[in-house]
């Protein structure tokens, strides 16, 4: 099964901003100020769209809030896929060094969404 389809994707609408990108070899791109809209999230990563053109294989820090302040996740994401969709770019990113606690947080968030439907 492909990496991007391995885990259930949860549709979300979360607005974030990327200000800096970095690579492991200390290469940095600063002051990007790219607003992004997270479209889906899973236990392995985040799908988002933006008007900015971002390079693959770069990393960025993100704070993702799922439902409430107690469910805030501070994560590092690596951009691994890109697809042009009209005037926007859709990116796939994966969590780097994902802690197992994320499974618990995602399961609870998915369960809460199911109860709202």
ZIHU-V171238 format. One record per helix or strand of 3 or more residues. SS is the DSSP state (2 for helix, 1 for strand). FROM is the first residue (numbers start at 1). LEN is the number of residues. If there is no record, write none. Layout:
# ZIHU-V171238
ss from len
SS FROM LEN
SS FROM LEN
This chain:
# ZIHU-V171238
ss from len
2 3 3
1 10 9
1 34 8
1 45 6
1 59 7
2 69 3
1 72 14
1 88 8
2 101 16
